[in-house]
Structure formats: structure tokens, C-alpha cells
Amino acid sequence: MASISSPLLTVASVAAELPHDPLFWTGELLKIVILYAVMYGSAQLVLRLGVRVNYTRKINHFALFFVPVLLWLILGYEHTDVTRVISSIVLALGIVPLIGPIRRRVPFFATLFVSLDRPEDQPNTMVWLVTQVLAGYLVILPVMLVLERMSVGDLIMVPILVNAIGDGLAEPVGVRFGRRQYTTRAIFSQRRYVRTLEGSACVFAAGVLVVLGHAAYFTTVQLVAALVAVPVVMTVAEARAPHTWDTPYLFGAGGATVIAVLVVL
């Protein structure tokens, strides 16, 4: 019988290729410890100093994206498809203790949740958080595999960094400086949520800077096209995404645009 190949990693292949480098597993443990520490510190800002959760959520947002990268740079373990999948699973599992049945019984996790629980998101905070994380992984992993098969795997950092930097700055900038408002809906809700053009401009600026930072991976024509397309497409994707669901939209739009530029040009 002919074997059936799949572009996605199977459970069996992941199990067979589990990394044996202790530095990788050390990094995964440190990642969760550091992220929890950041969340706990952010929660103290809310509880003791009255800092708005709109800001503390973004502290956690930046930590979520950059702590794993910094640990990888410091520890120097090998990055493979398997380690990326495992890291994604570890991050997803790290959210589990924040669900209601657990955090209501464990004060530490209840405190962590304070740094994420915007009043306007209640009672859907965890539903939106969990579904966004899962959807984000389901979108970014296929994009990553396609780019790696095109021998430009490092370009996966374009949608990831635009999301990390642009979306990370969009809300605090919008809250502090936003004057030109528009609204969007949320999944499982008909309520309208306010966004600002000033916040969305952060996504556009991040798109330009991130593409320029990856200029070496493009031909001149591709670079010009990417500079035009990626910031515009990702800004529109962020603007149209449901409330709190920016990540899968940005990953999908940004990844698809980068792939299209490489394939067409």
C-alpha cells in the first residue's frame, strides 16, 4: 500500500523525534516560570497601583513573544519543526491553570488572571484568550512549514514580529493617544468594541520596519512589493479582526502575503 505523506507533523513523528537536549527542556521550564512572573508583576500593577489592564495585557503580550526568543538565543539549543510544535504545546498548556475551575481554587493563578481580565471582556475573557491562542497556532504552523519548504523559514518572523510589535503597541497607543475611532465586533458577542486609527497605524509602521529588517531574503522587486503589501494587508487584517482575535488574522494575512510575494515575483 502506498504511503500517504502529509505536510503536517503527526503525533507519531513528534514522539519519535522528541529533543534530547536538556537545554531545550530547561528553556521550556524557564519560559513558563518567567511568563508567570511577568504576569504576577503585571497583576500587582493593577491591584496596587491601579494600572489599567489594557496596559498590563500588552506587557504580557510582549513577554509571550520575546521571552521564548531570548531564551533560545541565550541557551542556544537547536530550533526544529519538532521543538516549535512542542514549544507551542507548552505555551498552550501554560494557559490551562487560568481557567475558572482552577484559578478559583488556587489564589496564585487568580492573581495572574487579573493582569489579563479587562472589564470590558468579562465574562468572555478566557473564551477569547483560549480560542485566539489555538487559532493562532493552527494558522502559523502551516505558514511556517510552507516557508521552510521554500527555504526561507526565517521569514516566518515577519507576521510574528508585526503581530508582536504592531498589535502590542496598538492598544496602549490607542488608549493613550487615540482620537479617530472605529468599532469592531467580538466572536460570540454582538457588542461593539472601539479601536483607533492611531493604534492601527502602529501595525502599519511595524510592517514597514519588519519587512526592511528582512530585506536580505527578498529580491529588489520582491522587497518593494512586500513593503507595499505587507503593512497594508496586515493593518487591514488587524482593523477587521474580531475584538481580542487579532493574532490569527495577522498571522494568516501576513503569512499569505509574504508567500504570495515570493511565489508571484
C-alpha positions, 0 to 999 in steps of 0.5 A, spaced: 500 500 500 502 506 498 504 511 503 500 517 504 505 523 506 502 529 509 505 536 510 503 536 517 507 533 523 503 527 526 503 525 533 507 519 531 513 523 528 513 528 534 514 522 539 519 519 535 523 525 534 522 528 541 529 533 543 534 530 547 537 536 549 536 538 556 537 545 554 531 545 550 527 542 556 530 547 561 528 553 556 521 550 556 521 550 564 524 557 564 519 560 559 513 558 563 516 560 570 518 567 567 511 568 563 508 567 570 512 572 573 511 577 568 504 576 569 504 576 577 508 583 576 503 585 571 497 583 576 500 587 582 500 593 577 493 593 577 491 591 584 496 596 587 497 601 583 491 601 579 494 600 572 489 599 567 489 592 564 489 594 557 496 596 559 498 590 563 495 585 557 500 588 552 506 587 557 504 580 557 503 580 550 510 582 549 513 577 554 509 571 550 513 573 544 520 575 546 521 571 552 521 564 548 526 568 543 531 570 548 531 564 551 533 560 545 538 565 543 541 565 550 541 557 551 542 556 544 539 549 543 537 547 536 530 550 533 526 544 529 519 543 526 519 538 532 521 543 538 516 549 535 510 544 535 512 542 542 514 549 544 507 551 542 504 545 546 507 548 552 505 555 551 498 552 550 498 548 556 501 554 560 494 557 559 490 551 562 491 553 570 487 560 568 481 557 567 475 558 572 475 551 575 482 552 577 484 559 578 478 559 583 481 554 587 488 556 587 489 564 589 496 564 585 493 563 578 487 568 580 492 573 581 495 572 574 488 572 571 487 579 573 493 582 569 489 579 563 481 580 565 479 587 562 472 589 564 470 590 558 471 582 556 468 579 562 465 574 562 468 572 555 475 573 557 478 566 557 473 564 551 477 569 547 484 568 550 483 560 549 480 560 542 485 566 539 491 562 542 489 555 538 487 559 532 493 562 532 497 556 532 493 552 527 494 558 522 502 559 523 504 552 523 502 551 516 505 558 514 511 556 517 512 549 514 510 552 507 516 557 508 521 552 510 519 548 504 521 554 500 527 555 504 526 561 507 523 559 514 526 565 517 521 569 514 516 566 518 518 572 523 515 577 519 507 576 521 510 574 528 514 580 529 508 585 526 503 581 530 508 582 536 510 589 535 504 592 531 498 589 535 502 590 542 503 597 541 496 598 538 492 598 544 496 602 549 497 607 543 490 607 542 488 608 549 493 613 550 493 617 544 487 615 540 482 620 537 479 617 530 475 611 532 472 605 529 468 599 532 469 592 531 465 586 533 467 580 538 466 572 536 460 570 540 458 577 542 454 582 538 457 588 542 461 593 539 468 594 541 472 601 539 479 601 536 483 607 533 486 609 527 492 611 531 493 604 534 492 601 527 497 605 524 502 602 529 501 595 525 502 599 519 509 602 521 511 595 524 510 592 517 514 597 514 520 596 519 519 588 519 519 587 512 526 592 511 529 588 517 528 582 512 530 585 506 536 580 505 531 574 503 527 578 498 529 580 491 529 588 489 522 587 486 520 582 491 522 587 497 518 593 494 512 589 493 512 586 500 513 593 503 507 595 499 503 589 501 505 587 507 503 593 512 497 594 508 494 587 508 496 586 515 493 593 518 487 591 514 487 584 517 488 587 524 482 593 523 477 587 521 479 582 526 474 580 531 475 584 538 481 580 542 482 575 535 487 579 532 493 574 532 490 569 527 488 574 522 495 577 522 498 571 522 494 568 516 494 575 512 501 576 513 503 569 512 499 569 505 502 575 503 509 574 504 508 567 500 504 570 495 510 575 494 515 570 493 511 565 489 508 571 484 515 575 483 
